Amino acid sequence: MSVNINIEAIDKLAYGIFGKFSKREKYKELQHALRKARIGVPFDVYISRALLMSLVLSFPCGIITAYLFLNEFPEESFFGRYGYTIFVPSFSIFLALSLYQLFLAYPAFISNLRARKIDVSLPNAIALMHALSRGGGSIIEFFEIISKNKDLYGEVATEMDMIMKDIKVFNCDIKVAMENAMSNTPSDNFKNFLESLLTVISSGGSLTAFFASKSEQYRIMALHKNREFMELIGLLSEVYITGFAAGPLFIIALLMVMGILGGTDYFLLSIIIYALVPGSALMFIILLSSIVEGEEFSVVEAVKKEEQQIDVKLKEEERELLKRADFRFRIKQIVSDPLRAFIEKPEKVLYLFVPVSLLFFAIAAYKCFTIKDIELFIAAIDDYLIVTVLIALTAYCVFTEIHFRRIMKIGANFPEFLHRLSSLHASGLTLPGAISSLRKSEPGVMNTEIRRIDGDIKWGSGVTEAMERFGRRVKTKTIARAATLIKVASESSGNIQETLSIAAIDGLVSKTLSQERRSSMKPQIIIIYITFFIFLYVAFIIVTGFLSGIPEVPSAEGAAAATEIGIGGVDVELSKRLFFHASAILGLFSGFVAGTMGEGNARLGLKHSLIMLLIAYIAFSFFV
């Protein structure tokens, strides 16, 4: 609550100072971009906020930038005396203008992101409306169902929610609400869909036929858009590799070599290694996460709500009895299958291995804590820190891979499962009977989930409820959407066979998009590895070739020798350590970038991070 109050106070202050500078005619494109981005701020308040934040942030940024550029000049030189007076205002003005332009460009950037996300989710939303239309119902009911499932239908649900607000809050009819949505949506595909739908409604055409044709049309379009999106991700990955991975590391190597002639600037090297490399990787991960659709779907809130509803209905003694029974059941599960809990929720393994790793570090590095010199202390604990990280994260990495691979296998087999279920149901079997029949024939990991679905049905749950539980267990958007589609379409039409076919086709499209993304991103992941190995090779050449023949800084004889041959002294051990840290940090963060880029989840990049971290450790421990 305090954050909102602070934002309001900032906006009031900004508007009071800069409100008169925001003219409506000048910022028409910004107004439209704010609406498309669904940023709920009036354009004049947004401009005032941008001006204030740009001015406030520019001055300290200008001081820091000037310091980084001017700290090498002697105090008696011109730039040493007057540099700050000249450059701090210049950098501050430049940064203020740059930040202000970034603020103005931000709504358009978010609008473009929303347009892509709408295009990705639109085929799934149309598939749901196609299934619902077979049971009758009105367009308003379809929109309302989608608007209530934002976790499943993303930005399409947001657009539908705005239509529903126009209808319910502002008392608009469906035609006016859809026209408002058409004028404010960032997606041309969604706009064209609403235009066509409005024509069908006005002419009294068949909604079922319309949704069937549009569903096929937008599925094909989604595949083309996905390929275009892969090209964008490829371009972004090249920007990261060139500008934020290879670039800074090339500068590190260049500064180290040039420092041999004039003395190495270890402060600037430290800024690049410990701030620029990880900072740029984190920003890139955040950027990728905002535009890449991940596979995981969280239903924690729904599960908690369900548990609360059950808990309210129980008496105190029944609640205690249920808790004891649940505790005994969990103990039995752990004894019968001790790894299952870690596979279903890999984060649990951290509760075990993080304390173990910290205990190892405390015991192994205990003798180092008496070292008072910070440089010597860092040098002494380097190895222990790397081993501690490996102990803490290796088991988590293994179980995370098992967890996601299991989910991916289920997701890959799920469309075929629905197709077979629909075929068996069409042949005359009841749906529970078809599920029981598939339980005996479906191989692999899917068989476990079919047995659970069958067990839920036999214990009294309906098919739709059993499918909902299946969606909550597996936690992928594809399966959760299918469970929701089966539930709402069955309740409205009762034609489960058609619903299963529609859900299967919807799941097949999601599977195809995911597989295309993974195959397209494999070359980019390989390039990240190549960049890492190139830097290791450059570090090996510099450390073993150049630095091994350079006199150490602390040595008076070495300093005299360096002066005689015209080169600056270099702290060889510190230089080796900086190269080692640069390699380790690059490997660690590049792995997370690879996971976000290739599989839509940074956690799936942990294996790449640990592999590159281990390679860097072995290389500098045994070969450098």
Legacy VTK file of the C-alpha trace (Angstrom):
# vtk DataFile Version 3.0
C-alpha trace
ASCII
DATASET POLYDATA
POINTS 624 float
0.000 0.000 0.000
2.888 2.322 0.788
4.274 1.823 -2.729
1.025 3.101 -4.271
1.022 6.099 -1.935
4.620 6.918 -2.907
3.821 6.633 -6.607
0.819 8.919 -6.181
2.963 11.445 -4.305
5.616 11.359 -7.041
2.971 11.785 -9.737
1.402 14.732 -7.903
4.787 16.393 -7.519
5.713 15.702 -11.155
2.367 16.927 -12.486
2.554 20.056 -10.359
5.942 20.918 -11.881
5.655 19.663 -15.470
1.924 19.295 -16.096
1.720 22.508 -18.076
4.313 21.225 -20.595
2.191 18.272 -21.756
0.070 19.361 -24.692
-2.559 16.931 -25.909
-1.967 17.541 -29.635
1.761 16.867 -29.376
1.446 13.442 -27.727
-1.412 11.775 -29.619
0.730 8.758 -30.516
1.776 8.376 -26.882
-1.871 8.444 -25.758
-2.706 5.684 -28.209
0.358 3.650 -27.176
-0.599 3.936 -23.490
-4.065 2.582 -24.259
-2.680 -0.269 -26.352
-0.140 -1.135 -23.650
-2.919 -1.074 -20.996
-0.862 1.302 -18.855
-3.476 2.897 -16.654
-1.895 6.349 -16.420
-3.166 9.572 -18.100
-0.750 10.725 -20.770
-0.039 14.088 -19.085
0.764 12.384 -15.770
2.986 9.889 -17.592
4.905 12.677 -19.349
5.327 14.581 -16.080
6.594 11.425 -14.394
9.033 10.821 -17.263
10.427 14.349 -17.038
10.872 14.211 -13.264
12.471 10.733 -13.223
14.810 11.642 -16.088
16.080 14.728 -14.293
16.421 12.993 -10.915
18.324 9.996 -12.313
20.511 11.884 -14.781
22.667 13.802 -12.272
23.986 10.847 -10.199
24.407 8.830 -13.411
26.344 11.746 -14.883
28.686 11.828 -11.876
29.330 8.078 -12.082
29.914 8.202 -15.840
32.291 11.160 -15.532
34.210 9.370 -12.770
34.681 6.257 -14.902
35.988 8.355 -17.808
38.138 10.824 -15.849
39.709 8.789 -13.058
42.747 8.000 -15.237
43.768 11.642 -15.771
46.356 13.126 -13.365
45.077 15.849 -11.048
47.482 18.439 -12.498
46.245 17.898 -16.065
43.491 19.971 -17.694
40.924 17.165 -17.499
42.005 16.381 -13.947
41.245 19.984 -12.881
38.219 20.898 -15.000
36.937 17.542 -16.206
34.112 17.207 -13.683
32.998 20.799 -14.233
32.741 20.194 -17.978
31.643 16.582 -18.227
29.189 16.136 -15.321
26.673 18.688 -16.725
27.256 17.411 -20.272
26.739 13.759 -19.339
23.766 14.662 -17.149
21.999 16.528 -19.963
22.714 13.722 -22.432
21.473 11.060 -19.986
18.366 13.085 -19.129
17.419 13.358 -22.809
18.152 9.656 -23.348
16.106 8.558 -20.323
13.213 10.768 -21.371
13.186 9.210 -24.844
13.263 5.745 -23.260
10.238 6.650 -21.125
8.394 7.834 -24.224
9.322 4.679 -26.166
8.353 2.303 -23.328
4.556 2.214 -23.999
5.129 1.387 -27.674
7.545 -1.379 -26.672
5.011 -2.891 -24.237
2.299 -2.518 -26.864
4.356 -4.536 -29.356
5.015 -7.218 -26.733
1.293 -7.431 -25.987
0.514 -7.718 -29.700
2.785 -10.741 -30.018
1.351 -12.380 -26.905
-2.196 -11.794 -28.175
-1.283 -13.407 -31.509
0.184 -16.429 -29.684
-2.876 -16.965 -27.437
-5.571 -16.089 -29.996
-5.804 -19.574 -31.618
-6.303 -21.127 -28.154
-9.067 -18.659 -27.283
-10.809 -19.268 -30.626
-10.602 -23.030 -30.033
-12.424 -22.556 -26.715
-15.108 -20.398 -28.358
-15.447 -22.999 -31.113
-16.124 -25.708 -28.531
-18.530 -23.482 -26.583
-20.463 -22.485 -29.726
-21.516 -26.092 -30.281
-23.656 -25.896 -27.150
-25.257 -22.566 -27.956
-24.726 -19.644 -25.640
-23.958 -16.038 -26.406
-20.775 -14.257 -27.394
-20.841 -12.352 -24.107
-20.725 -15.658 -22.192
-17.754 -16.787 -24.307
-15.890 -13.529 -23.646
-16.609 -13.728 -19.925
-15.248 -17.289 -19.620
-12.013 -16.308 -21.385
-11.647 -13.104 -19.350
-11.760 -15.154 -16.129
-8.853 -17.375 -17.242
-5.989 -14.906 -17.657
-3.406 -17.485 -16.587
-4.413 -19.646 -19.560
-5.246 -17.144 -22.291
-2.876 -14.321 -21.373
-3.318 -10.993 -23.110
-6.364 -12.196 -25.068
-8.120 -12.577 -21.707
-7.079 -9.001 -20.871
-8.655 -7.743 -24.099
-11.823 -9.737 -23.380
-11.879 -8.325 -19.865
-11.883 -4.779 -21.264
-14.850 -5.706 -23.470
-16.692 -7.106 -20.452
-15.978 -3.950 -18.433
-17.435 -1.802 -21.218
-20.554 -3.970 -21.176
-21.007 -4.360 -17.405
-19.560 -1.138 -16.004
-20.250 1.387 -18.770
-23.439 -0.302 -19.996
-22.280 -0.508 -23.623
-23.838 -3.000 -26.004
-21.699 -5.767 -27.478
-21.195 -3.908 -30.777
-19.867 -0.715 -29.135
-17.668 -2.709 -26.715
-16.108 -4.674 -29.580
-15.528 -1.502 -31.609
-13.761 0.060 -28.592
-11.586 -3.040 -28.317
-10.750 -2.869 -32.033
-9.560 0.725 -31.711
-7.442 0.043 -28.608
-5.929 -3.391 -29.247
-2.270 -3.537 -30.345
-2.847 -6.739 -32.356
-3.999 -6.473 -35.969
-4.979 -10.148 -35.895
-7.275 -9.630 -32.917
-8.743 -6.517 -34.539
-9.470 -8.427 -37.762
-11.000 -11.281 -35.775
-13.371 -8.912 -33.950
-14.318 -7.200 -37.223
-15.194 -10.559 -38.805
-17.045 -11.696 -35.680
-19.046 -8.466 -35.614
-20.049 -9.037 -39.242
-21.220 -12.589 -38.441
-23.224 -11.373 -35.441
-24.838 -8.593 -37.473
-25.746 -10.907 -40.362
-26.931 -13.760 -38.159
-24.411 -16.256 -39.563
-23.323 -19.529 -37.969
-20.923 -18.919 -35.105
-19.801 -22.564 -35.058
-18.768 -22.473 -38.711
-17.122 -19.077 -38.230
-15.049 -20.229 -35.236
-14.084 -23.454 -37.015
-12.715 -21.563 -40.042
-11.006 -18.880 -37.931
-9.485 -21.502 -35.650
-7.772 -23.163 -38.617
-6.763 -19.796 -40.110
-5.137 -18.501 -36.928
-3.419 -21.812 -36.223
-1.596 -21.525 -39.547
-0.899 -17.851 -38.860
0.494 -18.705 -35.407
3.012 -21.082 -36.997
4.204 -18.328 -39.373
4.365 -15.791 -36.539
6.352 -18.275 -34.465
8.982 -18.520 -37.199
9.203 -14.716 -37.380
9.534 -14.631 -33.609
12.393 -17.156 -33.751
14.211 -14.805 -36.119
13.738 -11.985 -33.587
15.081 -14.147 -30.757
18.017 -15.119 -32.966
18.770 -11.449 -33.602
18.536 -10.655 -29.885
20.853 -13.540 -29.057
23.417 -12.213 -31.517
23.132 -8.773 -29.895
23.747 -10.357 -26.477
26.682 -12.460 -27.646
28.327 -9.611 -29.542
27.533 -6.687 -27.278
27.166 -8.140 -23.783
29.197 -11.370 -23.767
32.047 -11.218 -26.290
32.232 -7.407 -26.228
33.020 -6.829 -22.524
35.331 -9.827 -22.450
37.207 -8.526 -25.485
37.599 -5.226 -23.609
38.902 -7.131 -20.568
41.546 -8.863 -22.669
42.437 -5.602 -24.461
42.788 -3.635 -21.203
44.943 -6.371 -19.745
47.299 -6.407 -22.741
47.425 -2.591 -22.995
47.992 -2.413 -19.256
51.278 -4.229 -19.752
52.563 -1.029 -21.369
51.079 1.546 -19.031
49.805 -0.215 -15.899
46.550 -2.090 -15.652
43.397 -0.302 -14.461
42.058 -2.972 -12.113
39.166 -0.806 -10.950
37.737 -0.517 -14.465
38.310 -4.235 -15.023
36.439 -4.990 -11.805
33.499 -2.822 -12.893
33.279 -4.700 -16.201
33.658 -8.170 -14.653
31.546 -7.855 -11.516
28.897 -5.378 -12.704
28.662 -5.072 -16.490
28.818 -8.782 -17.419
26.256 -10.088 -14.855
24.128 -6.925 -15.080
23.778 -7.112 -18.860
22.960 -10.839 -18.633
20.247 -10.200 -16.037
18.701 -7.419 -18.133
18.747 -9.682 -21.170
17.094 -12.512 -19.198
14.367 -10.116 -18.041
13.860 -8.928 -21.632
13.651 -12.492 -22.950
11.307 -13.557 -20.153
8.940 -10.747 -21.079
8.664 -11.845 -24.695
9.188 -15.634 -24.527
6.179 -17.742 -23.590
7.268 -20.308 -20.987
5.720 -23.747 -20.536
5.076 -23.681 -16.804
1.651 -22.839 -15.452
1.198 -22.061 -11.761
-2.037 -23.013 -10.031
-0.933 -22.457 -6.442
-3.669 -19.914 -5.731
-6.393 -22.189 -7.094
-5.137 -25.093 -5.014
-5.027 -22.953 -1.884
-8.561 -21.699 -2.534
-9.787 -25.285 -2.976
-8.089 -26.335 0.265
-9.646 -23.379 2.103
-13.118 -24.306 0.853
-12.687 -27.885 2.062
-11.277 -26.685 5.375
-14.299 -24.451 6.066
-16.729 -27.340 5.680
-14.954 -29.603 8.164
-15.481 -29.686 11.905
-12.522 -29.320 14.262
-12.188 -33.043 15.042
-12.607 -33.962 11.370
-9.938 -31.423 10.464
-7.471 -32.920 12.935
-8.271 -36.440 11.731
-7.719 -35.347 8.125
-4.385 -33.722 9.021
-3.148 -36.902 10.718
-4.284 -39.024 7.793
-2.582 -36.640 5.348
0.635 -36.769 7.400
0.623 -40.584 7.413
-0.041 -40.599 3.658
2.886 -38.258 2.985
5.216 -40.362 5.161
4.129 -43.493 3.281
4.776 -41.744 -0.060
8.257 -40.646 1.036
9.162 -44.156 2.231
7.812 -45.888 -0.897
9.267 -43.356 -3.361
11.733 -40.970 -1.643
12.664 -39.135 -4.871
9.101 -38.420 -5.991
8.714 -35.285 -3.856
11.939 -33.850 -5.311
10.892 -34.665 -8.885
7.455 -33.074 -8.509
8.885 -29.984 -6.786
12.668 -29.654 -7.336
12.921 -26.623 -5.009
12.577 -29.010 -2.047
16.041 -30.426 -2.725
17.514 -26.987 -1.935
16.336 -27.345 1.667
18.727 -30.285 1.930
21.724 -29.289 -0.160
22.009 -25.548 0.578
22.676 -26.181 4.314
25.084 -28.983 3.354
26.981 -26.667 0.997
27.128 -23.868 3.575
28.389 -26.329 6.188
31.086 -27.481 3.761
32.114 -23.872 3.108
32.253 -23.044 6.829
34.463 -26.074 7.565
36.681 -25.885 4.471
37.225 -22.104 4.561
37.425 -21.765 8.350
41.177 -21.154 8.304
40.743 -18.351 5.743
38.537 -16.170 7.963
41.574 -14.940 9.899
43.073 -13.344 6.775
42.654 -9.575 7.041
43.807 -8.535 3.588
40.727 -8.587 1.328
42.666 -9.555 -1.814
44.344 -12.496 -0.091
41.028 -13.517 1.483
39.270 -13.616 -1.906
42.163 -15.582 -3.406
42.035 -18.081 -0.546
38.278 -18.810 -0.707
37.905 -18.913 -4.515
38.003 -22.688 -4.808
35.719 -23.223 -1.826
33.095 -20.831 -3.254
32.977 -22.675 -6.579
32.670 -26.083 -4.902
29.978 -24.695 -2.578
27.923 -23.463 -5.537
28.321 -26.819 -7.284
27.219 -28.744 -4.176
24.221 -26.454 -3.622
22.914 -26.452 -7.195
23.928 -29.742 -8.861
21.201 -31.864 -7.259
18.641 -29.115 -7.884
19.737 -28.987 -11.539
19.312 -32.772 -11.908
15.822 -32.843 -10.397
14.782 -29.739 -12.352
15.772 -31.455 -15.586
13.889 -34.625 -14.603
10.849 -32.555 -13.602
10.677 -30.565 -16.839
11.530 -33.498 -19.077
8.661 -35.414 -17.516
6.329 -32.467 -18.133
7.560 -32.134 -21.722
7.001 -35.846 -22.396
3.469 -35.623 -21.028
2.826 -32.491 -23.087
4.180 -34.194 -26.222
1.946 -37.276 -25.696
-1.131 -35.359 -24.529
-2.636 -34.464 -27.976
-2.363 -38.115 -29.064
-3.987 -39.169 -25.776
-6.947 -36.882 -26.478
-7.247 -38.147 -30.066
-7.304 -41.771 -28.907
-9.746 -40.918 -26.134
-12.071 -39.265 -28.671
-11.831 -42.275 -31.018
-12.629 -44.779 -28.265
-15.547 -42.635 -27.090
-16.852 -42.435 -30.695
-16.687 -46.254 -30.955
-19.271 -46.601 -28.194
-17.278 -46.619 -24.937
-18.231 -44.245 -22.170
-15.580 -41.670 -21.362
-14.598 -43.342 -18.043
-14.456 -46.650 -19.921
-12.249 -45.137 -22.640
-9.873 -43.749 -20.013
-9.743 -47.143 -18.268
-8.989 -48.810 -21.607
-6.142 -46.377 -22.348
-4.716 -47.083 -18.906
-3.860 -50.595 -20.100
-2.313 -49.583 -23.408
-0.661 -46.169 -22.995
3.106 -46.596 -22.435
5.649 -44.466 -20.602
5.180 -41.510 -18.314
1.665 -40.791 -19.593
0.487 -44.119 -18.160
1.078 -42.874 -14.608
-1.143 -39.847 -15.155
-3.872 -41.911 -16.878
-3.922 -44.231 -13.872
-4.356 -41.186 -11.615
-7.189 -39.833 -13.781
-8.842 -43.259 -13.777
-8.410 -43.521 -10.024
-10.018 -40.106 -9.462
-13.021 -41.142 -11.573
-13.427 -44.445 -9.726
-13.319 -42.613 -6.393
-16.321 -40.535 -7.435
-14.906 -37.545 -9.299
-16.380 -36.575 -12.655
-14.310 -36.694 -15.818
-13.983 -32.908 -15.965
-12.905 -32.701 -12.313
-10.345 -35.495 -12.847
-8.969 -33.614 -15.871
-8.754 -30.423 -13.830
-6.687 -32.217 -11.204
-4.490 -33.597 -13.973
-3.913 -30.032 -15.186
-2.987 -28.885 -11.678
-0.520 -31.735 -11.231
1.322 -31.294 -14.523
1.173 -27.472 -14.513
1.520 -26.668 -18.212
-0.633 -24.169 -20.039
-1.455 -26.656 -22.799
-2.922 -29.259 -20.453
-4.560 -26.689 -18.185
-6.243 -25.088 -21.224
-7.452 -28.493 -22.398
-8.865 -29.261 -18.938
-10.671 -25.905 -18.856
-11.943 -26.366 -22.426
-13.298 -29.853 -21.642
-14.948 -28.623 -18.468
-16.725 -25.515 -19.791
-17.620 -27.022 -23.192
-19.008 -30.191 -21.613
-21.129 -28.158 -19.220
-22.539 -26.060 -22.061
-23.005 -28.644 -24.823
-22.482 -32.113 -23.407
-20.776 -33.135 -26.684
-17.556 -34.410 -25.171
-16.304 -36.110 -28.342
-16.121 -32.901 -30.395
-14.616 -31.107 -27.413
-11.847 -33.702 -27.114
-11.026 -33.339 -30.821
-10.830 -29.545 -30.559
-8.662 -29.802 -27.417
-6.367 -32.298 -29.179
-5.841 -29.986 -32.169
-5.223 -27.050 -29.813
-2.647 -29.077 -27.900
-0.970 -30.196 -31.134
-0.481 -26.563 -32.219
1.117 -25.678 -28.858
3.375 -28.748 -29.133
4.466 -27.757 -32.655
5.238 -24.175 -31.620
7.303 -25.383 -28.652
9.263 -27.911 -30.724
10.012 -25.326 -33.418
11.321 -22.910 -30.838
13.659 -25.468 -29.266
15.060 -26.627 -32.604
15.534 -23.027 -33.810
17.386 -21.987 -30.667
19.900 -24.855 -30.576
22.390 -23.017 -32.839
22.250 -19.951 -30.561
23.028 -22.094 -27.509
25.989 -23.604 -29.369
27.226 -20.081 -30.206
27.074 -19.160 -26.502
29.296 -22.173 -25.733
31.695 -21.231 -28.537
31.959 -17.669 -27.176
32.741 -19.052 -23.735
35.460 -21.393 -25.038
37.011 -18.611 -27.140
37.331 -16.440 -24.047
38.888 -19.334 -22.119
41.417 -19.768 -24.914
42.217 -16.034 -24.994
42.604 -16.038 -21.201
44.938 -19.059 -21.440
47.113 -17.332 -24.071
47.317 -14.049 -22.120
47.985 -15.614 -18.718
50.478 -18.289 -19.832
52.043 -16.304 -22.673
52.048 -12.574 -21.868
51.668 -12.355 -18.103
54.123 -15.144 -17.277
57.019 -12.978 -18.551
55.888 -9.717 -16.913
57.417 -8.614 -13.596
55.128 -8.484 -10.575
54.076 -5.036 -9.235
55.016 -5.614 -5.580
58.618 -6.499 -6.452
61.064 -3.548 -6.395
63.485 -5.412 -8.704
60.583 -6.262 -11.049
59.428 -2.636 -11.090
62.959 -1.498 -11.974
63.186 -4.119 -14.726
59.791 -3.048 -16.041
60.944 0.567 -16.144
64.107 -0.364 -18.029
62.197 -2.168 -20.800
59.437 0.447 -20.922
56.462 -1.559 -19.637
54.160 -1.141 -16.660
54.131 -3.577 -13.758
51.315 -6.133 -13.638
49.978 -8.062 -10.646
50.035 -11.480 -12.301
48.106 -13.337 -9.599
45.403 -10.676 -9.484
45.177 -10.732 -13.275
44.773 -14.525 -13.281
42.064 -14.257 -10.648
40.200 -11.592 -12.617
40.280 -13.766 -15.731
39.040 -16.714 -13.687
36.207 -14.677 -12.180
35.278 -13.294 -15.600
35.121 -16.824 -17.041
33.076 -18.140 -14.118
30.621 -15.219 -14.169
30.266 -15.373 -17.955
29.616 -19.128 -17.848
27.140 -18.895 -14.982
24.989 -16.120 -16.454
25.288 -17.182 -20.095
23.821 -20.542 -19.086
20.729 -18.852 -17.698
20.452 -16.791 -20.899
20.672 -20.013 -22.947
17.886 -21.614 -20.879
15.596 -18.609 -21.214
16.318 -18.323 -24.912
16.068 -21.990 -25.861
13.419 -23.375 -23.518
11.598 -20.357 -22.138
12.726 -20.899 -18.547
15.936 -19.704 -16.879
15.952 -22.743 -14.567
16.440 -24.993 -17.591
19.660 -23.091 -18.268
21.142 -24.118 -14.928
22.726 -27.207 -16.522
24.568 -24.980 -19.005
25.636 -22.649 -16.169
27.066 -25.447 -14.040
28.824 -27.079 -17.005
30.561 -23.823 -18.003
31.340 -22.969 -14.370
32.941 -26.395 -13.852
34.930 -26.093 -17.106
36.230 -22.651 -16.049
37.209 -24.024 -12.629
39.058 -27.025 -14.088
40.767 -24.907 -16.757
42.168 -22.354 -14.288
42.976 -24.942 -11.613
44.955 -27.367 -13.786
45.938 -25.647 -17.045
46.362 -21.905 -16.388
LINES 1 625
624 0 1 2 3 4 5 6 7 8 9 10 11 12 13 14 15 16 17 18 19 20 21 22 23 24 25 26 27 28 29 30 31 32 33 34 35 36 37 38 39 40 41 42 43 44 45 46 47 48 49 50 51 52 53 54 55 56 57 58 59 60 61 62 63 64 65 66 67 68 69 70 71 72 73 74 75 76 77 78 79 80 81 82 83 84 85 86 87 88 89 90 91 92 93 94 95 96 97 98 99 100 101 102 103 104 105 106 107 108 109 110 111 112 113 114 115 116 117 118 119 120 121 122 123 124 125 126 127 128 129 130 131 132 133 134 135 136 137 138 139 140 141 142 143 144 145 146 147 148 149 150 151 152 153 154 155 156 157 158 159 160 161 162 163 164 165 166 167 168 169 170 171 172 173 174 175 176 177 178 179 180 181 182 183 184 185 186 187 188 189 190 191 192 193 194 195 196 197 198 199 200 201 202 203 204 205 206 207 208 209 210 211 212 213 214 215 216 217 218 219 220 221 222 223 224 225 226 227 228 229 230 231 232 233 234 235 236 237 238 239 240 241 242 243 244 245 246 247 248 249 250 251 252 253 254 255 256 257 258 259 260 261 262 263 264 265 266 267 268 269 270 271 272 273 274 275 276 277 278 279 280 281 282 283 284 285 286 287 288 289 290 291 292 293 294 295 296 297 298 299 300 301 302 303 304 305 306 307 308 309 310 311 312 313 314 315 316 317 318 319 320 321 322 323 324 325 326 327 328 329 330 331 332 333 334 335 336 337 338 339 340 341 342 343 344 345 346 347 348 349 350 351 352 353 354 355 356 357 358 359 360 361 362 363 364 365 366 367 368 369 370 371 372 373 374 375 376 377 378 379 380 381 382 383 384 385 386 387 388 389 390 391 392 393 394 395 396 397 398 399 400 401 402 403 404 405 406 407 408 409 410 411 412 413 414 415 416 417 418 419 420 421 422 423 424 425 426 427 428 429 430 431 432 433 434 435 436 437 438 439 440 441 442 443 444 445 446 447 448 449 450 451 452 453 454 455 456 457 458 459 460 461 462 463 464 465 466 467 468 469 470 471 472 473 474 475 476 477 478 479 480 481 482 483 484 485 486 487 488 489 490 491 492 493 494 495 496 497 498 499 500 501 502 503 504 505 506 507 508 509 510 511 512 513 514 515 516 517 518 519 520 521 522 523 524 525 526 527 528 529 530 531 532 533 534 535 536 537 538 539 540 541 542 543 544 545 546 547 548 549 550 551 552 553 554 555 556 557 558 559 560 561 562 563 564 565 566 567 568 569 570 571 572 573 574 575 576 577 578 579 580 581 582 583 584 585 586 587 588 589 590 591 592 593 594 595 596 597 598 599 600 601 602 603 604 605 606 607 608 609 610 611 612 613 614 615 616 617 618 619 620 621 622 623
